[in-house]
Amino acid sequence: MSNSFGDILYPVKAQGWSFRKAKWISKYRCMKESPKELRLITWNVDFMAPGSRERLLCILSYLQKSVLSSPPEPSCILLQELEEDSLDALLSHEWVRKYYAVIPPTCEYWRVHYGNATLVSRSIPFQNPQMLDFANSRMGRSAIFVDIPILSPNTEGVRTVRVANAHLESLLQGTPARPDQLKAIAELLTAKDVNAGVVGGDMNMIGDSRDQNIHVAAGLDDACLFRDDPSSHTWGYQPPCQYPPRRMDRVFFVGERLIVDSVEVIGKGLRTKDGRWASDHRGLVTTLSFSGSTD
């Protein structure tokens, strides 16, 4: 299916690990229950630096020990810039196999040699995993979507939030492409079949004031309260470089009664055992929930 921008939207596989069959399968067994809130993490794990496998394992260990509970609370982890070795490390990781489903479980869906993957807690009865390939991308960029039910307080029902994992066009030459890419994401986040939407990822908004407000043009709110504070920067320190530090990674949202906590930057100074930076990006974490009805 294509949209008004010419982007292609199509279903993708979501798989969980079967310990009995010792492989990733689409119909995996797990007790499923809609959560009252959802922890959301986004992290660009950097495909370009050496040691992608070891660096990804460092990030997973950090999330397991320092960000999430044990066992992890209902959560969704949005990763960008995986490549074949780091995706293999992800799929081989015992913690991931035990607690998460992976979308997609193979690099065959990527248009180039790197791409995104979304992890969703196995206990969540999520639906409708999809991928949107941006027609205007010269870098093979795309976004992953999944619909997650969250219990609404004061009722017995659930409300559905559509979660997108995005990697928008990079660099200054990508500035003209980013507005339409984010608008295409926003169209899906505000579709009639869901109650709210959230997109996290590497937005690459490094341009002028117009570039800094493409989320406003798309009808989305920013989940960062301290937007001009250096503590909100996610790129430019690991390592320091000739470019100024920036808030490269962001979380945007839309939807009545959706509550998105202010994002927290995570992974500051994170290095592997051999001293490599885990990524040139830091991660973000927030929590999603719905407020009660005001009726």
N, C-alpha and C positions, 0 to 999 in steps of 0.2 A: 504494500500500500504506500502511496506517495502523498505528500502534503503540498501546500501551495508554494513551498520553496524548492520542490523537486527532490526532497529528501526521501529516502526509502526506509519504511518501518516494517519490521518483520519479527516473527517470534524466534526466540532462542531457547536452547536447552538450559534447564536448571537441574543439577544432579547433586545427590547426597551419597556419602560413602556407605557401602554395605560391608559390614565386618564379616558377615557370613559368606558373601560371594567374593570378598576382597577386591572390589572394584567400584567405581563411581556409576550409579544407576539413577534413572529418572524417578522410579517408584520405590523410594526408600522408606523404611519403617521408622516412625517416631510419633510419640504422643504430641498432638498439636493443640495449641491454645492461643487465642488472641491476647496479646499483652496489653497492659494498661498504659505503658509507655515504651518508647523505643530509643535505645542509645544509637546514635549515628556518628560514624567516624569516616573521614575522608583523608586520603594520603596519596600523593604522587610519589611513587617509589623509585623513579629515575632509572630509565633503561640504558642510559648512555655510559654511566660510570662502570668501571670494572667490578667484578664480584657481585653481580646482581642476585645470585642465589643466596650468598651469605648475608647480604644486606637485607634481603626480604625476610630471611629467618630472624635477623636481629629485630626487625620491626614487629614481626609476629610475637616474638618473645616479650618485647616491651608492652604490646597491647595486652597480652595474656597476664603479665605480672603487675603492670603499673596503671593500666587504664580501665580494664574491665574486671569484674568480680570473678571468683572461682567457685562454681562454674560460671561462665559469663551470663549476664542478664540478657534478655531479648535485645538483639542488636543487629545492625546492618553496617558492613564495612565496605566502603567504596575505594577501590584501588585504581590508580591510573599508571600508565607506563610500565606495565608488566611486559616481559618478553618471554621467550620459550623456557629459558632456564629458571627464571623466577616463578613463572606459572607452575612449572613442574615441582618446585620447592613448596609452593602453596598447596598443591594437590597431594603432596606426600606428607604434609605436616599432620602429626597425630591430633593436635588440638583442633585444627580445621576439620579434619575428618570426623571427629567426635561430635562437634557442636554446630557445624555450618553446612549449608548447601551453597554451591558455587554457580554463578551465572556469568559467562558461559564456562563450561568445564574443559574447554579446548581453545587453542589459539586459531582454529580454523575459521572462526567468525571475524577475526581481525582483518582489516584491509591492508595493513602493512605489518612489519615484523614486531610491532608492539601494540598494546591495547589495554582496555579496561577489564576489570572483573569485579563483580559484586558478591559479597558474602552475606547470607541471611541466616539467622538462627534456624536450625532444623525444627525447632519447636513452633515456629510461626507458620500458620497456614497461608502463606503468600500465594499470589496468583499472577498470571499474565506477564511473565518475563518477556521483554521485547528489546530490540536494538534499533536505533535510528542512525543511519549513515548520512552524514551531511553532504549534500550534493556540491556545496561550494567549497569544500575542503580540499586543499592541495596536499594535506599531510595525512590523509586517511582517518580523520577524526570522526568520532561517533559518541553516542550516549546509550547507556543501558537503563531500562526502566523495569520496575517491579512494583506490584500493588500489595500493600501491607495493611491488614486489618488491625485497628487499635480500638480497645474498649472505650466507649464514651461513658463518662461518669454519670451517675444518677439514672442510667437506663440499662437495659439488658442487651442493647444493640451494640454494633460496632460501626465505626466510620473508617473509610478506606483512604489511606494516604499513598499517593504514587511517588516513589522515590527514584530519582534519576542520578546516575553516575556519569559525569560529563568531563570531557577534556576538549576545551575550545581551542580554536586556531591560535598558534603561537606567534610571538614576535610582532614588531610593528607592522610588517607587511600583512599580518593576519588580522589587523584591526578592522578592515571593511567586512570581513566574514563573520566576526563574532556576534554582531547584533542579530543577524538572521538565525544563527545557530542557537542563540539563547531564546529567541522568540519561538522557534520551532519546539524547543523543549517546553517552554511555558504553555504552548497550545495543548500539549499532552498532559501537563500537570493540572490544567483547568478543564479537562474534558468532563462531560456530563456523567461518565461512569465512575468517577471518583469524587471524594469530598474535599480533598486537599492535595497539595503537592510540595515536594522538597527536592532541590537539586544541590548536590555537593560535588566539588571537584576542582580541577585546575582551570580557572577561568581566563588566565593570561591577560587580564585587563591592565595593560601597561601604558596605554595611550593617554590622550587628553581627557578633558572633563566629560566629553561625550562618551568615550570608552568607559569611563568610570561609572557611568549611569545607564549602561545598557540593560541592567536588571530593572531599572525604573521604567524604561521604554517597553519592557516585556511584561510589566505588571507584577513584578516580584519584589518582595521585601528582603532586606539584608539581615542576617542573623547575628551580625557583629555589632556590639554596642559601642566599642571604642575603635572606630574605623580609622582614625588618624593617629592612633597611638602606636609607636614602634613595637610594643608588646604584641600587637596583632599581626605583625609581619610573619609570613610563612616561608619566605625565600630571600636569599641574598647574604646569608650568614654561614652557610655550610657548603663550601668555604666562602669567605668574603671574596668579592670579585669587583671588577671595574664598574658594575652596574649597581644602582642603589637598591637596598632592601625594599621588598614590596609585599603587599597583601595579595599574593598571587592566587591563593586557594580560598574559596568562599563557599558559604551555604546560603542559598536563597529559598524563599518559601512563599506559599500563597494558600489561602483557604480559610473559610469562616470557622472560628473556634479552635483552629490549630495553634498550639503553643509550642514555640521553638525557643529553647533556652539560648542565651548568648553563647556563641562558640568560644571554646577554650583552645588555645594553641598547645599542642603536645609534641613531644619528641625533640625538644630543644637540646642541641648538643649531642644527640644520640649517635654513638659510634659502634662499630663492630668490635669484636675481640682483638682484631689485628689493627685497629685504629682508623679504619675507613669511616667516612661519614655514611650513616645508614641511607640517607638520601639528601639531595640538595634542597628538598622541600621539608618543612615541618608538617605535621598533621593537624587536623581539627576534630574536635569532638563536641557534640551537643546532645540534647535529649528532646524527643518529640512526645507530645501528648495532646489530648483534646480537653477543652474546658466543658463544664456542664451547660446544659441548655438554659437560656435566660427566659424561656417561655413561662 
